[in-house]
Amino acid sequence: MELPRDQEVDALARLEERIAQAAERVSKLRREREAALAERETAVREAAEAKALASRLARELETLRGERGEIRARVEKLIRQMDLLSAS
C-alpha cells in the first residue's frame, strides 16, 4: 500500500524536521558538556589552590604559635627578673 505523494512529502518533511531538531539538541548538549567540563576544571583548580593555601596558613599558624610561646616565656622571665630587682 503506497501513500499518496503529498503524504510522502509531508512524512519526509516531518522526518527532516525531527532530524534537524535532534541534531540541534546534540549540538546544544555538546556545548553544555564542554561548558560543564570547563567549569569543573576551574573548580578543581580553585580547590587545589585553596587546599595549598590552607596548608600554608596552617604551617604559618603553627609557627606563630611557637613564636608566641617563646615570647611569653621571655616576657615571664623578664617579669621575674624585675620582681627580683624590686624585692632587693
HELIX and SHEET records of a PDB file:
HELIX    1   1 ARG A    5  ALA A   87  1                                  83    
END                                                                             
